[in-house]
Amino acid sequence: MSQTTKNALPTSLQANPLLGSWIQFGANNTLRVLSGKVEIGQGINASLRKIATLQLGLNPTQLDFIAGDTQICPDEWYTAGSQSIEVGGHSLAFACQHFRSFFEAAAAKALSCKESDLSLSNGTFSFKGQSISYFDLQKSVEYKTYQLDQAWTGESFSLKGEKSSVDGFARDDLHEKIGGKGFIQDLVLPNMVHARILRGPHAHAVTDDWHLDKLKALAGVDQVFVSGQFVALISVNESALVAAYEKAQTLITWRVKTALPQEKGMEEFLTGLPSVISEPIVEGTPKQGSVKHVARYSRPYIAHASISPSCALAMPTEGDSLSVWSHTQGPHKLRDQLALALNMPAPKVRVIHVSGPGCYGHNGADDVAFDAAFLAQELQRPVRVQWMRSDEMSAGPVGAASLVELDASLDDSGSIVSWDATVWSHTHIARPGWGEGINLLGAWSTAKPVPEPKPVDMFLPAGGGLRNIKPYYDLPSLKVKHHFIPESPVRVSALRSLGAYANTFAIESFMDELAELSNQDPIAFRLKHQSDQRARDVLEKAAQMSNWKAYRQELSQAQDGRGLGIGFGRYKNKSAFCAVVIEVEVAEAVKVNKVWMAVDAGEIVHFDALLNQVEGGIIQALSWSLKEEVHWNEMGSTSISWDDYPILNFDEVPVVEIELIDRPGEPGLGSGELAAGPVAAALANAVTHALQMRPRHLPFTPDRLSKMIMDSN
């Protein structure tokens, strides 16, 4: 678990090695900085603008920042995996450093001085009263074909560069979003039509009779477009179209192609499905222990539950080309998939990223982009498609369910001497462009359908269903068995943290159980098995913030339904560290009173953006862990509205206190997904402290807690 001094070449630089891919000269004495990492609510635009501005020695007004346009921006895979700073930020900073060094050399030559003698401010190099700017040197410096991948040394460097008086970098995306015009749903194209796609309660729902005459006769419908099982209602009036869509659904009788298995408790359900078994991790030699413990933990299928359903716009352009506006996490991957599905050359498809309200993984953004692109190509006019809430919850991908069994032994000193883990789960990633085939829902149902790709999961060390299954503790042995389940009752793909949510929840719950069996304090037990000083630092900071020992003892003595729990994690065992303490009050339901969290994400680039990420992750993890669960019947999902799928309300948000540990000069570490597993575990551990009985199956709804209490009596 020790830190290495060398860092691997970022994948973004591998894919985009030319310096000119990252920086260009823009209009009006500006530098245009380009990125493939897109703004999905995490404040990354502000962070990357800050990195570029400080590294280049500019005033913020001199920088033109563009992200997520496949026509001009570098291909940086997906904005996913907590890699926007970890990969994208380091790549951009490295590019800016080298761009600056080229111009420093030219400026030093022009001003007859050493490069070290120069000062740089507002894009202008100065020496003894003389000055020359980037823009003065624009035509004399060749930099575009410089190979950044060959220059990478792996040495750590400050993302923010030299100290500067330039500060701030407010999240300018928030102004329009708060004002109501900052989302893709607000975008309007000239002469566009609106469309709603008729879909049933399951991604694979079909019908034998569309009742096309009745659909065409619906008020507000200007056209009914039909291509196989892909049927769209089209109108220039969106309000009338929505009313027509609701009436249309009453005309159609849906069926699923393959019978869905009956819903059961996750433990019984997942172990009863066919699986492919492997042992991807076998490390060390287990020792004989005096205390053995085995327990199982589960999470259900979880929806993205974004505040607004997915939306996209598409428009035919000159030269048989197509422009698509999407809130996808992977503009270049979507472009390539659309080109394949539409039988077009990839350069003929341009994808432009526009923010959507809520993005936590592979939601319906890419699917609705196909809907719009396909219709725009067929109708040869601009088309806007917005999914309905029922589409989002039933046809869109959801996060896969998981079951985790842990088996460990302790010796007489209370130290862990063996650890085995078994995981049952599906794929946790089926994004467009990942793996083989075309992962776009609409493309599977047109008159010339493409086959749906076979499910495969992401391999370790990143892992999908096995992400974070390896405990970030000092263990003498570890064995992991994986039951990969290819088929699922609902469509599954990437959701924030993938398998790390269930695996960290299980590991950190189990650590508390082992601590209790050996009569040790939960934090002391973790520190006993932890040699990484940065991990120890966040644990000790969280303990200090919450006054752990004294407050926990006070709650134990009070026995009034309140409890205190701890959770720890290092996301993917290589990204940010966090430790969280949660106080709960348990009556008819679990009420979270307060959350304390300590976070180490390396060098902090943008304090507010990091804080926003962590706070949002905490609230979402609480919502998942207390309320969220997808249900289904023989026809498909039954969790298709806010009534069927409740999320955390504003009046349920607890007091949150966060300490960010800055590590200047250390690599920036991914933080967007760090909270999920540790929060779930801290919540479970707090409920256990309050009730003296342990919930092991998420979410901790009143019904599930009541059943647990009744079963224990």
N, C-alpha and C positions, 0 to 999 in steps of 0.2 A: 504493500500500500504506500510505499515511499514515492515521493515525487521525482520525476526525471528532469534533467536539465535541458534535454533536447525535445523539441516538439515536431511531430510529423507534419509534412507538407499538407496544408489544408486542401481539401478536395476542390474548393472553389478555385484555387490557384492551379491545380492540376488541370481542371477543365478549361480555364481561361488564363493561360500563361502570359499573354501579351499585355503589356502595360497600357496600350491604347484601348484595351477592352474595358478599362476601369475609369479612365480620365480623358476628357477631351476639352477643347476650348469652346466655350459657348458664346452667345451674343452679349453685347454690352459689357465687355471686360469681366466676364464670369468664367469660372471653371465648371464644367459639367462633370459631375461625379455620378457614376452608374453603379447600380447594385441589382442583384437578382433576389435579394431578401426583401420580402414585402411586408407592408404594414397590415397586421391582422389584429390590431388592438393592443399590441405589446409595447408600443412606443419605439419600435426599432428605427423608424425614420429619423427621429430626433437623436437617437444614440449614434447612428451611422453618420449623420450630418455633423455631429460634434466631433467624432473621430476624424473625419476628413478635414474639417475646418481647422482644427488644432494642428494636425499633422502637416497641412499645407501652409499654415501661417496666414490664413485669410480672415477677413471680416465675414460674418455669416451671410451678409447680403451679396457677397461675391461668389457664392457657391450655389449652383443650380443642381439640385439632387433629383435624380430620376430612378425609380425602382420598378421592376416587374413588367417592363415593356419588351416583348420578345424581339422586336425589331432592332433595338439598340442596346439592351442591357445584357450583361453576362448571364450565362446559364448557371445558376447556383443550386440546382436540384430543387428541393422543396424548402419552404420556410417551415421547418419542422425539426423535431428531435432536440430542441433547445440549442440549436447551432447558429443562431443569427449572429451572436457576438463571438461565440467560440470558434466558428469557421468564417462566417461572412465578415465580421468585424476585424479579425486578424488579417484576412486577405486584403480588405480595403485599406487598412492601416499600412500594410506592407507596400501596397501599390503606391499609396500617397508618399511614403518615405522615399521611394525610388524616383518618383516624378519630381519631388522636391530636390533630390540630390543632383539630378540632371541639370536643373535650372540654377541651383547653387553654383555648380561648376561653371556654367556659362556666365553667370553674374559676376563671379570672382574674376574671371578672365576679362570681362568687359570693364570692371572697375579696378583692375590691376591690384588685386589683393588676394589673400588666402581665403578659402571658404570659411574657415573658422573665425575670420574677422568680420564676416557679414552679420548683420541683423536683419530679421525678416518680420514685417508687420503689414497687414492689409495687402498681402500679395506683392509687396515691394521689398527688394533687397537693398540695403544701404551700407555705405562705408564712408566715413569722414565727409559727410555732406553730399556725397554723390549717391544716386539711386537708380535702379532699373527694375522693372516689374516682370512678372511672368508674361504679361501681355506684350511687353516690348520685345521679349525674347522668343515669342511664339514661333516665328518663321525660321529661326536659326537653330533650334534644338530638335534633334531627332530622338524621339523616345518611344514612339508607338509600337515598334516591333521588339522592344526589349523583353527578354524572356525572364519573367519573375520566378518561374519554377526553378530555373537554374541558379538563381540568386539566393534562394531560401537556405538558411543555415540551421534553422531550428532553435536558435537562441531566443530566449524570452525578451520582450521589449514592451515598453509602455504603449498602450493603445492610444493614450491621449497626447503622447509626444512631450514636447517641452512645456513648462509652465507658461500659462498665458493669462492675460487679463480678460480674455474673451470668456464669457460665462453665459449661463442661461440655457439656451436651446430648448425653449418650451415646446411642448408637443403641439405643433400647429395643426395637427389633424383633428384635435379635439374641438376647435372653434366651430368648424362646420358641422361636425357630428352632433354637438350639443344644440346647434342652431337648427338642425333638421335637414341639412343638405349635403352631408358628408358621406353618404352610403350609396352603394350601387343601386339600391332601390329608388333613389332620387334622380338617377340619370335618365335623360330624355334624348332620343335621337330624332332628327327630322323625319317626318312621314312614317313613323314606326307604327306597327300594330302590336297588340298584346296577344299573348297565347297562354292557354292553360292546357296541360297534358292530362288526359284522362288515365288515371292509374288507380289500382285497387289497394286493398289493405296489406299487400305483400309485394316485394320487389318483383316476384315472379308470378303475380296474379295475371290471369288472362280472362277473356270472355269469348263466348261463342256467338254472341249477337250484340252488335254495337247499336242497333236501332238507329241507323244513320238518318233515316227520314225524320225521326223525332228530334234528333240532335240538331239537324239543320233548321228545324222549325222553331227552335228555342229563341225567345226574344233576346236580342243583344248579340247573337252569333252571326257574324258576317260570312264565315267560311268554316267548314269542317275539313281538316286535312287528315288523310288516311294513308298510312304506309305500314302494312302488316298489322301488328298489334300496337303500333305507334299512332295514336289518334289525338289531334289537337283541336281545340276550339279557338277560333281567332276572331278578334274584334278590334275596332279602333277605340272602343269604350271599355275601359277596364272594369268599372263598377258593374256595368251590365253583364260583362263576361263572368265575373265572380258569381253573380246570381244564377246565370245560365249553367255554370259548372256545378253548382249545388243541386240544381234540378236534374242535370245530366246523370249525376251519380245515382239518383233514384231509379233511373231507367235501366241500369246495367247490373247484370248478375255476374259476379266474379267467382273464379275458382283458381286454385293454385295447381301448378303442373304436377307437383309431387306432394303427397300428404305430409303435413307437418306433425312432428312428434308432440305428444301431450306435454304441457308444461308441468313441471314438478319442482321440488326443491333442488337447488343447484347441485348439491352433493349427489343425490340420487340420479339426477338428470344427466350430468356430465359423465359420470362413471358408467352410465348405461349406453353411451354412444360408441360406435366403432372408432378405434383410434390406431395411430401408428406410433409405436413405442421406440424410444431411443434413450441412451445414457450419454448426454453431451459433456458432462463434467464428472470426472473421477479423480480426486486429488488427495494426496496424503494417505496416512494409515490410521484408521480409527482405533481408539483404545477402549479398553473395557471400563465402563463407568459404574458407579454405585447407584445412580438414579437415572432412570430412563423415562422419557416423556414423548408422547405422540399426540398430535392435534391436527384438525383440518379446518381450513378457512375458505370462504368463497366470496365472490362478487358476482352480481347478476349482469345481464346485458344492460348497457347504459346508453341513452340517447345523447346526442350533442345538445339538443334543447336550446339552440340559439334563439335569441329574442325575436328575430325575424326570419322567415323562411328564405331559402336560397333563391338567387335571382341572377340573370345574365342577359346581355344584349348582344346582338350580332348584326352585321351589315355587310352586304356585298360591296366590294370596292373594285377599282379599275384593274384590268388585267386578270379577270377571273379570280380575284383574291377575296379574302374574307377577313374582316376585323371582328374580334370578339372581346367584349368587356366582361371580366369575371373576377370574383373574389377568391379564386383558387389559391392554394398554397404553393402550387408549382406551375407557373405560367409556361415555361418551356416544355415541361412534361405534358401539360394539357395541349399545347400547340401540336406536339408530335402525335398525340393520340387522336386529336381531331382530324389531323391530316390523314392518318391511316383510315379512320372510320369513314371519312368523306371522300376518300380516294383522291386527295389533293397533294401536291408537293408541299412539304413543310414550310418553305419560305413564302408560300402563298397565303399562309394562315398567320395572322398577327393576333396575339393575345395581350391585352392590356389590363393590368391589375387595378381594381378599384375596391376599396374596403367594403366589407360586409359587417353587419352587427353581430359579432360573436363567431369566433373560429377556434376550434379546439382539436383540429385533426381533419380527417377525410370526411367531410360532411357532403351535402348535396351540391356544392358549388360546381364541381367538374361535370356532374350529370346534367345540371340545368344549362351549363354552357354548351353541351352537345345539343340539347333540345333547341336552344336558340340558334346555334350554328346550322344545324340540319334544316330547320325551317327557313332561315334566311337564304340558304343555298337553294332550297326547293322553290321558295316563293319569289326569290330575287328582290327582296325589299328588307328594310330594317325590322327586326323582330325583338320584342322584349318578352321574356318568359319569367314569371315568378311562380314558384311552387306554392301550393297551399300547405297549411300546417299539417294536414293529414299525409301529404306526400312526404314531407320532411321526416315525419315520425315513423312512417311505415315503409316507404320505398328507399329512403336514404340509409347509408351505412350507420351502424351503431357499434359501440365498443363491445368486444367479445367478453363473454362470461369466463370465469376461471375458478378452478378449485385447486387449493394448495395443501398438501399434507407434509408436515414437518416431523422429523423423528431425530431426537438428540439425546445424548447422555452426558451426565455430569460426574466428575470424580468427587472424592471426599472433601476437597477444598472448595467445591462449588465452581469449578472451571469446566468449560465445555470440552469434551474429549472426542465427540463424534457428532456429525450433522448430516442428515440425509433429507432431500427434498424431492417431492413428486408433484408435478403440475399436470392438470388436465385443462386444455384450452384449445381454441380455434386459432386461425391466423389472426394477427393483430394489424395486418397491413395488406390492403388490396387497392392501393392508390393507382390512378392512371399513370402509366409509365414505369411502375415498379413491377418487376417480373416480366412474364410473357403475356402476349395477347392484349386485348383492348378492354380496359375496365371502365366502361361508360354505360350506364344503365340503358339509355335509349337506343344505343347501337345494338343491343341484344334483341330488340323487338321490332325493328323496321322490316320492310318487305324483303330486304337483303341483309338479314341479321348476321352479326359476327358472333362466334362462340364466346361464352363466358369463360374466362381463364380459370384453370384449376387452382384452388387455394393452396398457397405455400406460405410459410412463416419466415420472418427474418432470423437469420442465424446469429448465434453469439459471436463476438462479445456484446454487440449492441442488443441483439435479441428482440423478439416480439413478445410472445407469451412468456418467454423466459427472462425478459428484461429485469434486472436487479434481483434475480433469484439467488445469486451468489451474495451471501451476507457480507457487508463491509466491516467485518470483525476478524480478529486473529483466531483462526480455527485450525486444529491439527489435521482435520480431514473433512472432505466434502464430496458427496455424491448426489447428482441430480438426475432424475428420471423424468422424461417428457412423454406424456400421452397427447400427441397432436391429433385433434379431432377435425377432419376435413369438412364435414357437413354441419350446418347450424340451422336452427329454425328461423332465424332472421338474418338479414344481410349484415356482415361484420367487416370492419376495417379499422383504420387508425383512429384512436381517440386518445386525447392527452395522456401521456406517460405510458401508453400501451400496457404491457403486463406489469410494469413497475408498481402500479397502484395496488393490485392484489398481492403481489409478491412482497412488497415492503410492508404492507398491512399485516401480512401473515408473519413475516420475520420479526417485526417489532412487537407484535402481540405475543409471539412465542418467547421472545427475550424476556418480557415481563413475567410470563408463566414460569420460565426457568429461574428467574430471580426469586420469585415467590417460593418455589420448591426448595431452594437453597437458603431461604431466609436472608436475602440480600436486598438492599435498596436498588430499585430499578436503574437509576442513573449510575450508581456505583458499580453495578454488575456490568453495564455497558462499558464503562471506563476500564474495567478490569480486562476486558477483551479488546481494547482499542489502543493501538500504538501510533496511529496517525495523529499528529499534534493538531492539525486543523479540524479533524473530527472531534477531538477532545475539547477544542476551544468552543465549538458551537454547543456541545453538550453542557459544558460548564457555564457558558454565557446564558443559556436557556434556564438552567437551574438557578442562577443568580437573579435573572429577571423575574422569575416567578416565586422567589423565596422558597424554593422547592421543599427542603426538609421541614422547615417550621410550618409552612402552610399545609403541606400534606398531612403532617401529624395533627394539626388543628382540625382538619376536615375528618380525619379518622376518628378523632375523639367526639366530634359533633354528631356523627351518624345521622345526618339530616338529609340524606339523599344527594349530597354534593361529593364530587370526587375530582382527583387531579391525576392526569396521565401524561406520559412522555412518549415521544416518537422521534426517531432519527433516520436519516438517509443521506446517501450521496448518489445523486441521480446517475444512472448507468455506471456507477462506481468510478466515474471519471469526470463528472461535471460538478455542479455546485453542491455544497454541503448545507444541511439544515438540521436543526433540532427544534422541536416544538413541544410546548407544554399547554395542555388544554384543561380548563376547569368547566365541569358540567354540573347541572342540577337535574336529577331524574325524578319525575313524578309520573304523570300519565304519558309523557313523552320526554325525550332528551332535550334539554335546553343548554346551549353552550353559552356560558357567561363571559369567558375571556380566553384569548389565545395569545401566548407569548411565543415568538419565533426568533431564533438567531440564524443568520444566513451568511455564508462565505461563498461568494461567486467570483473570487479573484479580484482583480482591479475593477473598481466600479467606474463605468464610463458615464452613466447618466443616472443619478441617484433616484430621481422621481420615476423614471421608466422602470428601474429595477424594483422599486417599492410597489409600483402599480402591478407588476407581474406577480410578485409574491402575494400581495393582498388578494388579487383575483384568484390565484391558485388556492389559497386557503378557503375562500368562500365557496368556490366550486367543489372542493374536496369535501367540505362540510355538507353541501347539498347532496352530492353523490352518496355520502355515507349515512345520511339521515333519512333520505327520501326517495332517491331515484332508482327506478327499476322498470325495465321493459317487460310487459306481459304479452302473451299471444294466445290464440286459440287455433282451431283447425283451419281458419280462413286467413290468418295473418296477425299482424300486431293489433292489440286492443289498446295500446298506449298512444293515442293519436291526438290528444288535446291536453291542455293544461289541467283539466279536471282529472284526466286519466294518468297524467304524468306530472305530478307537482314538483316544483323546485323550491329552493329556499326563498322565503319572502324577505322583504326589506326589514320587517319588524323582528326577524329572527337572526339578523346579523349581529355577532357578538362584538365586544371591544377587542381590538386587535393591536398588539404592540410588537413591533419588529425592530430588531437590531441588525444592521448591515455591517459586516466586518470587511473593511476595505483592505486589499492587499496590493498596494501600488507596485507595478512592475511585474506582478504575477499574471499569467494568462487569464483572460476573462473566461469564465465558465458558464455553461448553459444554466439558466435559472427558471425557464418558463414552466417546467414540469416537476420541479423539486418538491412541491408541497403535497402532492396527491397522496402518496403512500404514508409518509410520516404523520400527516393530519388524521387519516383514517385510523392508524394505529394508536395515536395519542388519544383519540376519541374513544376507541374501544377500551384502552387501558384506564381512562378516566371513568367510564361507565362501570367497569369492573371494580374500581376502587369505591365507587358510590354504592353499588349493589351487592358486592361480594359474590358476584357470579359473572361469568364471561360471555359476552356476545362474540361469536366467531363468524357469523354469516351476515354480510352486508345486504341491504341497508338496515340500520337500527331503527326500524319503524316501531310505533307503539304496539302494533299487532305482533310483530316478531319478538319484541321484548316481553310482552305479556305471555306469549307461548313459552318463552325461555323460563320465565318465573314459574309458570304453572307446571312445566315439566320437571323443575327442580324440587317441587314440593311433594 
